[in-house]
Amino acid sequence: MRSLFCGILILAVTGCASYQTQLKDFRGTLRGGEPEKAAAKVEKKAFADGDDQVVYLLEYATAKQLAKDYTASNKAFLKAEALTDIKDYHSVSRITGSMLLNQGMVQYKGDDYEKILINAMLAINFLMLDQKDAALVECRKLNDKLYKFRYEGKKKYDQNPFAFYLSALIWESDHNWDNAYIDFEKAYKLNPNIPYLKEDLIRSAKNAQRQDTAAKWSQQFTKAKPYDMKKQGEAVLIYQQGWGPQKRPNPSFPKVPKLYPTPSQTVRARFEVEGGAKEMSQEVVSITDVAIKTLDDQYAGLVASRIAGVATKAVVADQLRQKNQLLGDLAWIGLNIADQADLRQWLSLPASFQVAKIRLAPGTYRMRAVGLDRSGNPTGEESEWFEVKIKARQKQFLNWRSLK
């Protein structure tokens, strides 16, 4: 009995340590600018059945996106999404094991904020593949999930301004003016602090023949000067900034996790046209803020679950004490040592989604993104030069991620 008990504890603790170690190495490789090498580190576990498969799929997909292998990235994201949507049917023994040891013994299905951001990443991938219809589908799926969380699961989640803003840009690029206006307006209601929205609302309302609405926004935003899409096109940079928050044991109750922001040196991007225009990125949504709020809202439920686990441990330890006092005492201590916070998460998420837009006359241009710190000074992070062909009344989408 002692040998079996000790073996279970060793497996629980070393399994957690192995997971943390491998993901730390993955992240370091990604930060070092080697996304293909990082993807290779987790590929085997990403496509093998296991309790941590969803996590490894998300990391693999993110690395492939950074490597610009958007097709492979989509394959992994879609598989991860399918696994997160499958209902949990855990055996009694697995549930009991998680109550006795830790939540790491059950299959990880992703936190709610992670399930939502899968679709944001898929939308970006499809845009990079010039599959705009597929990107729009992912934007709609993202907000459909939020709707279900809010109204079916009774969870207080707001819809995501990034999904609406991105879909509005895509609708506008396809000259679907009315849908573009509707989504710009939805994005404004969720985050009125996006400066671009002032001119976006006026321009899209005019193009949608909503003259009274356009007049209303023009009166509200007197300094906004929307451009004429008949004569110009637009380059749109989707900027994924920094690293999302990291899980650590909650100081109030260490058996459950808490998210902490990850400091970033590069916090904004300057979108540049070679020898021409420059534009600063604007934050559309803070993933850090959304993730922290989402997990904090789940705190009471997580604590209740682990308290139930403490009760289960007490029963098991008491039963062992009836046969052997020392063994029961050791069991109580060992089971509580093994009961650690479940720190599994999508580590490679960015801290925020930002957008920068430059309007240009038709032609071919060279462009890049330059990373800036909080004082507006270059951090040394830069994208490669993109060669972009601009056409009147069309948008060209670019994607860049900073990692410092």
C-alpha positions, 0 to 999 in steps of 0.5 A: 500500500505504501509503495502504491501510494508513493508511486501515485504521488511521484507520478503526479508531481513529476508529471506536472514538473515535466509539463512546466519544463517543456513549455518553458523551453518551448516559449524560450525557443519561440522568443528566440525567433525560431518558431519552426524549432519551437513547433517541433518541440511540441508536435509529437504531444500535440497530435497524440492523445493525452490529458494535455493535448489541447495545450500542446495543440494551441502552442503548436498552432501558434508557433506555426502561425509565427512561422507563416505556415498558416495551413498547418496552424489552422489544422492544429487550431481546428483540432484543438477547437474540436477537442474543447467542444467535446463534452467531458465524460471522465470515468469515476476513477479519473474524477476521484483521482483529481479530487485526491491529487490535482486537476491535472489528472483530468483532460484539459479542455481549455479555459473559456477565454482560450476557447474564444481566442482560438477563433480569433487566431483562425480568423487571422490565419484565413486572412493571411491565406486571403480566405476572407469568407472563412475569416468572417465565419471565425469572427461570427463563431467567436461571438456565438461562443460568447453568447452561449457562455453568457446566456446558456452558461449564465456567465458574465462575458462581454462580446469581443470588440476585436472580432467585430472590428476585424469583421467590419474591415473584411466586410468593407474590403468586400464592399459590403457596406451595410454589414461593415457599418453594423459591425463597426457600430458593435465594436464602438459600443464595446470599446469606444476608445479605439480612435479609428472608429470615429472616421470608420463610423462616418465613412461606413454609414455614408457608404451604406447610404445611412445619411442621417446616421452619418450626419449624427456621427459627423456632429459627434466627431467633428475632427474625424476626416473619413477618406474616399475609398474610391481613390485609395486603398488601405494596408491594415496591420494586425499586430499581436503584442507581447505575451499573455498573462501567466498562471501561478498559484493563487496566494489567497488559495494556492490550490487554484490558479491566478493569472498575472500580467507578463511585462513587455518591452515592446508595447506598440508598433509603428507601421511604416511605408518605406520613404513615406507614411507612418502610423501608430498601432491602436489597441482593440482588445487587451487579452490580458485584461479579458483573461484575468477577469474571466478566471477571476470570475471563476474563482468561487467555483474553483475554490468550491471544487478544491474544498470538496477535494480536501474533504475527499482527502480527509475521508481517505486519510481517516480510513487509512488511520483506522488501520495504521495511524502513521500511514493515515497521517502520511497520506493526509500530508502527501495528498495535500502536497500533491494537490497543486493548482492546475497551471496548464494554459495557452502560454503563447497567447499575445497580451493584446490585439492592435491595429494600424491602418495606412491609406495609400494611392494604388501602387506597390509599396514596401512596408514594415512594423517597428516595435516601440516601448512605452516612451515611443522608443524603438526596442529593436524588434522589427518585422521583415519588409513586406511588399504590398500591392495596394488597389483602390477600394481594397484592403491588404491585411498583414500580421506581425507579432512582437515577443519582447 
